[in-house]
């Protein structure tokens, strides 16, 4: 049995062409291939909160069927902070997906292929706070508890989040 706690972070790898395209755009020149193309997380009642066409909540056992995913937990949150993070993510349920945000993310992804690194040029214009994308839901949720993934929550991609978790074993551990 997989033990999950509120605010555990989920990284999903979709084998579809869209998933492969997203992973390509997230990767900087010279960076190893991205494993993930989607971020989700555990809410307060063993549910998965994620941005699809809207931010939705699905029972974990139903959600996990047929998915390739990793489950990560931070060691820096107490029960109160974990609940705060999960509550913030759940407060986003019902909001429409910020599909227009994908364009600036993709343009910055193209710049990263040219320049290397992780440029933050086009994503600076993102001001549609009420229209989240998958990585924003959880980047902003963790921001509520004072934890960030190495940068502004507007800037973070699923690949950035997973890279951060993997490169900070003193803060994050892979559960599954």
C-alpha positions in Angstrom: 0.0 0.0 0.0 1.3 3.4 -1.0 1.2 5.9 2.0 0.4 9.4 0.9 0.2 12.6 2.8 -1.4 16.0 2.0 0.9 18.1 -0.2 2.9 15.1 -1.6 3.9 16.1 -5.1 3.2 13.9 -8.2 5.2 14.0 -11.4 3.5 12.3 -14.4 5.1 11.1 -17.6 2.7 10.9 -20.5 3.8 8.7 -23.4 1.6 10.7 -25.9 3.1 12.9 -28.6 1.8 15.9 -26.6 3.6 14.7 -23.5 6.8 14.3 -25.5 6.5 17.8 -27.0 6.0 19.3 -23.6 9.0 17.5 -22.2 11.1 18.8 -25.2 10.1 22.4 -24.7 10.9 22.2 -20.9 14.4 20.9 -21.5 17.3 23.4 -21.9 20.0 22.9 -24.4 22.4 20.3 -23.0 20.1 19.2 -20.3 19.2 15.5 -20.1 15.8 14.5 -21.4 12.9 15.5 -19.1 11.1 12.7 -17.3 7.9 14.6 -16.5 5.5 16.7 -18.4 2.8 17.2 -15.7 2.6 18.1 -12.0 -0.2 17.1 -9.7 -0.4 16.6 -5.9 -2.2 15.1 -3.0 -5.1 17.1 -1.5 -6.5 16.8 2.1 -8.6 13.7 1.6 -6.3 11.3 -0.4 -7.4 13.0 -3.6 -5.2 14.1 -6.6 -5.5 17.8 -7.4 -4.4 18.7 -10.9 -5.0 21.2 -13.7 -6.6 19.6 -16.7 -9.1 21.7 -18.7 -10.1 22.9 -15.2 -8.4 22.2 -11.9 -10.0 19.0 -10.7 -9.9 16.5 -7.8 -9.9 12.8 -8.3 -9.7 9.9 -5.8 -6.1 8.7 -5.9 -6.9 5.0 -6.6 -9.0 6.0 -9.5 -6.5 8.6 -10.8 -3.5 6.3 -10.7 -4.8 3.6 -13.1 -2.5 3.2 -16.0 -0.3 6.2 -15.2 3.5 6.4 -15.0 4.2 8.7 -12.1 6.6 9.6 -9.2 5.5 10.6 -5.8 7.7 13.1 -3.8 7.5 14.4 -0.3 9.3 17.3 1.3 10.8 16.8 4.7 10.5 20.5 5.4 6.7 20.7 6.2 5.0 19.9 9.5 1.3 18.7 9.5 0.0 22.3 9.6 2.1 23.5 6.7 1.2 20.3 4.7 -2.5 21.1 5.2 -1.9 24.7 4.2 -0.3 23.6 0.9 -3.0 21.1 0.2 -5.8 23.5 1.1 -4.4 26.1 -1.3 -4.2 23.6 -4.1 -7.8 22.6 -3.4 -8.9 26.2 -3.4 -8.0 26.2 -7.1 -10.5 23.4 -7.9 -13.0 24.5 -10.6 -10.7 27.2 -12.1 -10.3 27.1 -15.9 -6.9 26.0 -17.3 -4.7 28.8 -18.4 -4.2 27.5 -21.9 -2.8 30.8 -23.1 0.1 30.4 -20.6 1.5 27.6 -22.7 2.6 29.9 -25.5 5.0 32.0 -23.3 6.3 28.8 -21.7 6.9 27.3 -25.2 8.6 30.5 -26.4 10.9 30.5 -23.4 11.5 26.8 -24.1 12.6 27.7 -27.6 14.9 30.4 -26.3 16.5 27.8 -23.9 17.4 25.7 -26.9 19.2 28.6 -28.5 20.8 30.2 -25.4 21.0 27.4 -22.9 19.9 27.8 -19.4 16.4 28.8 -18.5 15.5 32.2 -19.9 12.5 34.0 -18.3 11.5 36.4 -21.0 8.0 35.6 -22.3 6.7 34.1 -19.0 7.2 37.5 -17.4 4.1 38.7 -19.2 1.9 36.1 -17.6 -0.6 37.9 -15.5 -3.7 35.7 -15.7 -3.6 34.6 -12.1 -7.1 33.1 -12.1 -6.1 30.7 -14.9 -3.6 28.1 -13.5 -1.6 25.5 -15.3 -0.4 22.3 -13.6 2.9 23.5 -12.3 1.4 26.8 -11.0 -1.1 25.1 -8.8 1.5 23.4 -6.8 4.3 26.0 -7.1 1.9 28.6 -5.6 0.6 26.1 -3.1 4.1 25.5 -1.8 4.9 29.2 -1.9 2.2 29.7 0.7 4.4 27.7 3.1 7.5 29.5 2.2 8.9 26.8 -0.1 9.8 27.5 -3.7 11.4 25.4 -6.5 14.3 27.7 -7.1 12.4 30.6 -8.6 9.3 32.5 -9.0 6.2 30.3 -9.1 5.2 31.8 -12.4 8.4 30.6 -13.9 8.3 27.0 -12.8 7.6 24.1 -15.1 7.0 20.4 -14.2 10.6 19.7 -15.2 11.9 22.5 -13.0 10.0 21.1 -10.1 11.3 17.6 -10.5 14.9 18.8 -11.2 14.7 20.8 -7.9 13.4 17.8 -5.9 16.1 15.6 -7.3 18.9 18.0 -6.7 17.8 18.7 -3.1 17.7 15.3 -1.3 18.1 17.1 2.0 14.6 18.6 1.4 12.8 16.1 -0.8 12.5 12.3 -1.0 11.0 10.1 -3.6 8.3 8.0 -2.1 7.2 6.1 -5.2 
